[in-house]
Amino acid sequence: MPVKKVIPILDQVRESLRSAAAHRRRTGRPFVTLSYAQSLDGSIADRPGRPLALSGPQAMALTHGLRASHAAILVGIGTVLADNPRLNVRLVEGPDPQPVVVDSRLRFPPYANLLKNSRSPLIATNTGADAERRQALEAAGARVLVLPGNNGWVDLPDLLKHLGSMSINSLMVEGGAQIITSFLASRLVDQVVLTIAPLLVGGLRVVNHLGPSSRRRFPRLTHLSYQQLGDDLVLRGEPDWDG
């Protein structure tokens, strides 16, 4: 019996992104990859607002490879305030993605590392956001995208439509928990890359309520593949939203 060749997760992701431009032309939005790390018990942190390093060095290198493979990378303002990330590519060779921050109340801090990157961050906010804060952030080098709100939150489908109009073909969503849950609840995820660290944390759950309790709201991942990187297990799959 022939041995099935194991294709690394990063190569699979890059192959899926070959059709990202066609996906954007067909749907009007970027192809979305949801990527995050969690503990064995589904925790993303031990408590809200406190970052917790979960991935080992090999899984972190994979994350940077994913960043380099996508046109843009998105996080919520909670991640910026807790982690002060750069969201650039450092552990592998490749281009930096366009940083996008969802920030409905313009809490983006002037000391953020994202303002030190070669690519200025795009901050998505609501029409009711403070005008002086917007002017200050733009003076600091950020680009602020004002969108109609949805019950006080940035409307994610509208945001993705705007990113599509900017010819952004692929988007990597890194977190935090509220953003991850919102993308899943809105069915805006095309593939998932999940790193599972061999830890029991008992902390902040990464995925919360996804909507009404019916089987169609509990998507099963299809085309599953797995790869062990150091002590971490990395899973890739595609949500079956119609199954």
C-alpha positions as CSV (number, residue, x, y, z in Angstrom):
1,M,0.0,0.0,0.0
2,P,1.5,3.4,-0.9
3,V,2.3,5.7,1.9
4,K,0.3,8.9,1.8
5,K,2.5,12.0,1.6
6,V,2.2,14.3,4.6
7,I,1.9,17.9,3.3
8,P,2.9,20.6,5.9
9,I,0.1,22.8,7.1
10,L,1.8,26.0,5.8
11,D,2.0,24.5,2.3
12,Q,-1.7,23.6,2.5
13,V,-2.6,27.1,3.5
14,R,-0.6,28.6,0.7
15,E,-2.2,26.3,-1.8
16,S,-5.7,27.4,-0.6
17,L,-4.7,31.0,-1.0
18,R,-4.0,30.5,-4.7
19,S,-7.7,31.0,-5.2
20,A,-8.0,34.0,-2.9
21,A,-8.2,36.6,-5.7
22,A,-11.0,34.7,-7.4
23,H,-12.7,34.3,-4.0
24,R,-12.6,38.1,-3.6
25,R,-14.0,38.8,-7.0
26,R,-16.8,36.3,-6.4
27,T,-17.8,37.3,-2.9
28,G,-16.6,40.9,-2.6
29,R,-14.5,40.1,0.5
30,P,-11.1,38.6,1.3
31,F,-10.5,34.9,1.8
32,V,-10.4,34.6,5.7
33,T,-8.0,32.4,7.6
34,L,-8.7,32.2,11.3
35,S,-5.5,31.3,13.2
36,Y,-4.9,31.2,17.0
37,A,-3.4,29.1,19.7
38,Q,-5.2,27.6,22.7
39,S,-4.6,25.2,25.6
40,L,-5.9,21.7,25.7
41,D,-9.0,23.0,27.6
42,G,-9.8,25.7,25.1
43,S,-8.2,28.7,26.9
44,I,-6.6,31.5,25.1
45,A,-5.3,33.2,28.3
46,D,-5.5,32.7,32.0
47,R,-7.6,35.8,32.4
48,P,-8.9,38.7,30.3
49,G,-6.4,41.3,29.4
50,R,-3.4,39.2,30.4
51,P,-1.4,37.7,27.5
52,L,-0.3,34.1,27.7
53,A,2.4,32.6,25.5
54,L,1.1,29.2,24.4
55,S,2.8,28.3,21.2
56,G,6.3,26.8,21.1
57,P,9.1,28.1,18.8
58,Q,8.2,25.9,15.8
59,A,4.5,26.8,16.0
60,M,5.4,30.5,16.3
61,A,7.5,30.2,13.1
62,L,4.4,28.7,11.4
63,T,2.4,31.7,12.6
64,H,4.9,34.1,11.0
65,G,4.8,32.1,7.8
66,L,1.1,32.5,7.8
67,R,1.4,36.2,8.3
68,A,3.8,36.4,5.3
69,S,1.4,34.5,3.2
70,H,-1.6,36.8,3.7
71,A,-2.2,40.3,2.4
72,A,-3.6,41.6,5.7
73,I,-3.9,40.6,9.4
74,L,-6.7,41.6,11.8
75,V,-7.0,41.8,15.5
76,G,-9.4,43.5,17.9
77,I,-8.5,46.4,20.1
78,G,-8.4,44.2,23.2
79,T,-5.4,42.3,21.7
80,V,-3.6,45.6,21.0
81,L,-4.2,46.8,24.6
82,A,-3.2,43.5,26.2
83,D,-0.3,42.4,24.0
84,N,0.9,45.6,22.1
85,P,1.8,43.4,19.1
86,R,3.6,44.4,15.9
87,L,1.8,41.8,13.7
88,N,4.7,41.8,11.3
89,V,7.0,39.0,10.0
90,R,10.2,38.3,11.9
91,L,10.8,34.6,12.3
92,V,10.7,33.8,8.6
93,E,11.5,35.6,5.3
94,G,8.5,37.3,3.7
95,P,6.5,40.5,3.4
96,D,4.6,42.1,6.3
97,P,0.8,42.0,6.0
98,Q,-1.4,45.1,6.3
99,P,-2.4,45.4,10.0
100,V,-6.1,45.9,10.6
101,V,-7.5,46.7,14.0
102,V,-11.2,46.6,14.9
103,D,-11.8,49.4,17.4
104,S,-15.3,50.6,17.7
105,R,-14.5,53.3,20.4
106,L,-11.1,54.4,19.1
107,R,-9.2,53.2,22.2
108,F,-6.0,52.6,20.1
109,P,-3.1,53.9,22.2
110,P,-0.5,56.4,20.8
111,Y,2.3,54.2,22.1
112,A,1.2,51.1,20.1
113,N,4.0,49.2,18.4
114,L,1.8,49.0,15.3
115,L,2.6,52.7,14.7
116,K,6.3,51.8,14.4
117,N,5.9,49.3,11.6
118,S,6.7,50.0,8.0
119,R,3.0,49.6,7.2
120,S,0.7,51.9,9.0
121,P,-2.3,50.3,10.7
122,L,-5.8,50.5,9.4
123,I,-8.2,51.1,12.3
124,A,-11.9,50.3,11.7
125,T,-14.3,52.2,13.9
126,N,-17.9,53.4,14.1
127,T,-19.4,56.6,12.8
128,G,-19.9,57.7,16.4
129,A,-16.3,57.5,17.4
130,D,-14.6,60.6,18.8
131,A,-13.5,63.0,16.0
132,E,-10.5,64.4,18.0
133,R,-9.2,60.8,18.7
134,R,-9.5,60.1,15.0
135,Q,-7.5,63.2,14.1
136,A,-4.8,62.4,16.7
137,L,-4.4,58.8,15.4
138,E,-4.2,59.9,11.8
139,A,-1.6,62.5,12.8
140,A,0.3,59.7,14.4
141,G,0.3,57.7,11.2
142,A,-2.7,55.5,11.4
143,R,-5.4,55.2,8.8
144,V,-8.9,55.3,10.3
145,L,-11.8,53.7,8.4
146,V,-15.2,54.9,9.7
147,L,-18.1,52.5,9.2
148,P,-21.7,52.3,10.2
149,G,-22.0,50.6,13.5
150,N,-24.0,47.4,14.4
151,N,-25.3,47.8,17.9
152,G,-22.2,49.7,18.9
153,W,-19.8,47.3,17.2
154,V,-18.0,47.5,13.9
155,D,-20.0,45.6,11.3
156,L,-17.7,42.8,10.2
157,P,-19.3,42.0,6.8
158,D,-19.2,45.7,6.0
159,L,-15.5,45.9,7.0
160,L,-14.6,42.9,4.9
161,K,-16.5,44.5,1.9
162,H,-14.3,47.6,2.3
163,L,-11.1,45.5,2.5
164,G,-12.2,43.7,-0.6
165,S,-12.7,47.1,-2.4
166,M,-9.1,47.8,-1.5
167,S,-8.0,44.7,-3.5
168,I,-7.0,42.8,-0.3
169,N,-7.4,39.2,-1.3
170,S,-6.5,37.4,1.9
171,L,-7.0,38.2,5.6
172,M,-5.5,36.4,8.6
173,V,-7.5,36.8,11.8
174,E,-5.4,36.3,14.9
175,G,-7.7,37.4,17.8
176,G,-8.6,38.0,20.5
177,A,-11.5,35.9,21.8
178,Q,-14.3,38.3,21.0
179,I,-13.0,38.8,17.4
180,I,-12.6,35.0,16.9
181,T,-16.1,34.4,18.2
182,S,-17.6,37.2,16.1
183,F,-16.0,36.0,12.9
184,L,-17.3,32.4,13.5
185,A,-20.8,33.6,14.5
186,S,-20.9,35.7,11.3
187,R,-19.8,32.7,9.2
188,L,-16.9,34.8,7.7
189,V,-14.2,32.1,8.1
190,D,-13.0,30.1,5.2
191,Q,-10.3,28.1,6.9
192,V,-9.0,27.5,10.4
193,V,-5.5,27.0,11.6
194,L,-5.5,26.0,15.3
195,T,-2.5,25.4,17.4
196,I,-3.1,23.3,20.5
197,A,-0.6,23.6,23.3
198,P,-0.2,20.7,25.8
199,L,-1.3,22.9,28.8
200,L,-4.3,23.0,31.1
201,V,-5.1,26.6,31.9
202,G,-8.7,26.9,33.1
203,G,-8.8,30.5,31.9
204,L,-10.4,32.6,29.2
205,R,-12.3,30.5,26.7
206,V,-11.4,31.4,23.1
207,V,-14.9,30.7,21.6
208,N,-18.1,31.9,23.2
209,H,-21.7,31.8,22.2
210,L,-22.1,31.3,18.4
211,G,-25.9,32.0,18.1
212,P,-29.1,29.9,18.4
213,S,-28.7,26.3,19.5
214,S,-29.2,24.3,16.4
215,R,-26.9,21.9,14.6
216,R,-26.5,24.2,11.6
217,R,-24.8,26.7,14.0
218,F,-22.2,24.1,15.0
219,P,-20.0,23.9,11.9
220,R,-17.9,20.9,11.5
221,L,-14.4,21.3,10.0
222,T,-13.8,19.4,6.8
223,H,-10.7,18.6,4.8
224,L,-8.9,18.2,8.1
225,S,-5.1,17.8,8.5
226,Y,-2.8,17.7,11.4
227,Q,0.9,18.4,12.0
228,Q,3.0,18.1,15.2
229,L,5.4,21.0,15.7
230,G,7.5,20.5,18.7
231,D,5.1,19.8,21.6
232,D,2.2,21.5,19.8
233,L,-0.4,20.0,17.6
234,V,-1.5,22.2,14.6
235,L,-4.9,21.5,13.0
236,R,-6.2,22.9,9.7
237,G,-9.7,22.6,8.4
238,E,-12.5,24.3,6.5
239,P,-15.8,25.1,8.2
240,D,-18.8,23.4,6.6
241,W,-21.3,26.2,7.0
242,D,-24.0,24.4,5.0
243,G,-23.6,21.0,6.6
